[in-house]
Amino acid sequence: MSERRPRFVVAGIGSGAGKTTVTIGLMAALQQRGLRVQGFKCGPDYIDPTYHTAVSGRQSRNLDTWMLSHNTMKEIFLRGSANADVSVIEGVMGMFDGNDPLSDAGSTAEIAELLDCPVLLVVNAQSMARTAAAIVLGFQQLAGPRRIAGVIANKCGSDAHYKLVKAAIEQVCSIPVLGWLCRDDGLQVPERHLGLVPAIERGELAPLFRHAANVIEKGIDLDAILALAGEAPVLDWPEQRLFADMAVSGTRPIIAVAKDAAFNFYYPENLELLEHLGARVRLFSPLAGEAVPDNAAGVYIGGGFPEEFASRLSENRHVREDIKTRAEAGLPVFAECGGYMYLTRSITDRSGEKHEMVGLIPAEVRMESTLAALGYREVKGLRDSALLAEGETIRGHEFHYSTIAVNPDQDECPYAYETKGLRGAGKDGYALPTLTAGYTHVHFASNVEAAKRFVRHCTAYQEKRRQ
């Protein structure tokens, strides 16, 4: 089955070129015109999709060709873009940066090729004129003659400066420069981590979105961009799909998912796959003092920033004790990164203050001033658990500023995973028969069997309770 999906990719010449600002502005301007806009983000990042979702009112999704197969990535795009007037795909890093310096594997360029998308290349034109043409020409040569459909010049000093850049690029590269953005402090995207989610929930970023939309309307040819998006070829659905039709019968276990400002990093497909496989997802907020629902047959606590809310999480003692008691009694639990930290005995914040946590895992967490881990991970189960069988693999990524020390009195730590990345292999997490926790954020679409196993554990727990 073929589908027509108007779409384009916003790629950058490198990190910091301005692709996030341009993406947010384009989405806001298109949405302001009354269009249904669907956002996507290349790579595993959780933060930029939060902006997309806030601007468009539609759940943004990640497109990744390292964690996922090409067909699965394509299926995620087709599912997510259904009923949208136009899809805006934000790239990651520079256009050709992926997990292999000798190929396009895992890059924005690969995703643009697989989805047959026109690319808008964002060039930081600050302090240059004809040099911008040399940059674009190099990108054209690596991408192929037709992939880059247009250029947006960012951080131009004036209209006169923009005209110099535009003339140079169009003469040398024979592709249109479709507009520009000036150097504007009002377009600065705020610090994209600690306070982002609560700021969006309170509507504090709405002025940024409106300003970005107005700047885009004024300086960029939206009609030309929409025309390019509409000319994108039709796409065929993969023959084998993750979300194939299936009959769900029998017990449908409720899986309680922690969702609030402290825990909010989830791939939409992770939750959707759980439901597709027969579970029912129910959200709860540990930060707001909400305990796991009484009828829950499993718990999923994703990543986020528990360290920034450690005092409040610690104060909600009844929530912590309830999770610990029920997990020790056999309630299946899966936790990633921030959720893993929450299940330990304590978190020591950057000021040196220690905050009590759940205490299910005999370990102590300490926040560091520098990044402790970053990158893709190939994960292998080291023992049977609620998520992985021993030796089974799944893919994900790691990003955190904390370190963890397991109780030295314990003879041997029951690590959940062996993880492999660019810098070698290591051990991660903590696993018991009904508990799987670790720093790695996994994507269920890279191994649906893991999601099935977790649902089965939850179903077994629910049936046992009913006996």
PyMOL commands that set and color helices and strands:
alter all, ss='L'
color gray80, all
select helices_A, chain A and resi 19-32+47-56+70-80+108-114+130-143+159-173+185-187+196-201+206-219+222-230+268-276+306-315+317-328+338-342+444-446+448-466
alter helices_A, ss='H'
color red, helices_A
select strands_A, chain A and resi 2-3+7-12+37-42+61-63+86-90+119-124+148-156+177-182+235-236+254-258+263-265+280-284+298-301+303-304+333-336+344-348+354-356+361-367+373-381+393-400+402-406+417-421+424-428+430-432+435-438+441-442
alter strands_A, ss='S'
color yellow, strands_A
deselect
rebuild
show_as cartoon
